[in-house]
Amino acid sequence: MADRPNVILFVTDDHAPWTLPCYGNTEVRSPTFDRMVREGVMFRHSFTPTPVCSAARACVLTGLTSSQHGVHDFINLRDPECEDRDWLAGQVTLAEMLQQEGYVCGLSGKWHIGQSDRRPRGYDWSRISPGGRHVGKMEFVNEEESVTHEGNRTEVITDYAIEFLNSVPDDKPFFLHIGHTATHSPYVGQEQDLVDSYDHATFRDIVLDNPHPLSWNEGFAEDVVPTEEEARIRHMNQYAAVTDIDRHIGRILDAIEASGQADNTLVIYTSDHGLSLGQNGFWGKGNGTRPLNMYDVSIRVPLILYGPMVSNGVVCERHVDHFDTFQAICEVCGVRPEQYQSNVRYPGWSYLALASGGRIDDWDDTRYGEYGDLRMIRTPRYKLVRRYTNGPDDLFDLEADPGERVNLAEQAELAEVRAKLLLDLETFYAEHDDPEKSGLRIKELPRHNSPQKPSQVISSEAWRDGIRESRGLQAY
């Protein structure tokens, strides 16, 4: 057995915590997640720094803000101008650091940070799933070879992950990055027996709001506001997706136990960002509305730690994010990221002491986020969303209005609160912003009917008419 801990990091696509019993859901079946929480640590308040796929994954794997690493939106896999670029060029990723420290690094499942047709830098082994249908015929990229499978994507990703686990020499520590996609759209097409098992569910834990006045549905069938029956079908499939992921995580836990590595392997489960399936009146995540949003349903993520170095049955109430997960993995593996990239200021702090039953007295529960020209600061009491190009801004009192339905940004009696939040927000990004990669480089695109390929990040108002056809190019 290796003398350093192994780490398995799950970054599931679009998995919102509200779908899990440990976060309050009363109908989803998730025995493996229940076990991990019972025998490990759950962070009740965990957030993504940006509520969209590629940008959030880049934050996890670099420990940096979007305005430091330069990825501000999802990368269009179908457009060579986006997909053929190494979006993290110039950054030293977590896998690269661990590889330099002697870890064997593997990737199974979704990557989505560019060049998904080859093994990413820092990984010794990769089986990449570009996404798509959940069950049926699907393509994977094994190193640089395209391979076709027929079956359940979650199962195939898990089969490959176990293949990697079985290939690692006993005397080498490993880092395994697993990217499941079952909770991502399309919100149909899960295994029918699992879908049917939720036929009698009431979905009482999903509070559907009236359609958001700024919801964005044009041109994308999976995002169109559904009928009541269509919504029920989507919810059944989402619950089935979570149960499917749960059973395959169980297979991973069984595999590490069978290998004798369970006492030396830390498992971390999280997702890139949250997801709304009708909450706050829209379907999607941060780009489910125009202007873009930072609702809690979009930015909250599950975070569960299981294995050595963490306490049993602890629910941590401190507020954490992906920057902190990056730092925690570095601490577990004995990596000092500043040694690899000394020219940046890392925004995160390791929460390992919190997970092992200790305290960090000066822990700050303030969280920060961004999405293009939008930036957010969230304290336990207030959330300010500042849209720098054209507004409007949001200010929510999260204690009085946890559903974020009443915008207080123009309330005179909260002017001092808003000013203090804005000062703290701009102070944070003054330290964690590269002017050449900043989200504030955004320029508004004109609204007309001819598709465009922007050379800069697209702003909150830009995806209109034909411009939506270049969706994804805004990751510059």
Secondary structure, DSSP 8 states (H G I E B T S, - for coil): --SS-EEEEEEETT--GGGSGGGT-SS---HHHHHHHHHSEEEEEEE-SSSSHHHHHHHHHH-S-HHHH---S---TT-HHHHTS-TTTT---HHHHHHHTT-EEEEEE---SS-TTS--TT-SEEEE-----SEEEEEEEETTEEEEEEEEHHHHHHHHHHHHHHHS-TTS-EEEEEE--TTSS-S--S-HHHHHTTTT---TT----S--TTB--TT-GGGS---HHHHHHHHHHHHHHHHHHHHHHHHHHHHHHHTT-GGGEEEEEEESS--EESGGG-EESTTSBSS----HHHHB--EEEESTTS-SSEEEEEEEEHHHHHHHHHHHHT--HHHH-TTS-------HHHHTT---TT----EEEEETTEEEEE-SSEEEEEETTT---EEEETTT-TT-----TT-GGGHHHHHHHHHHHHHHHHHS--TTT-GGG-------SS----SS---TT---GGGGGGTTGGG-
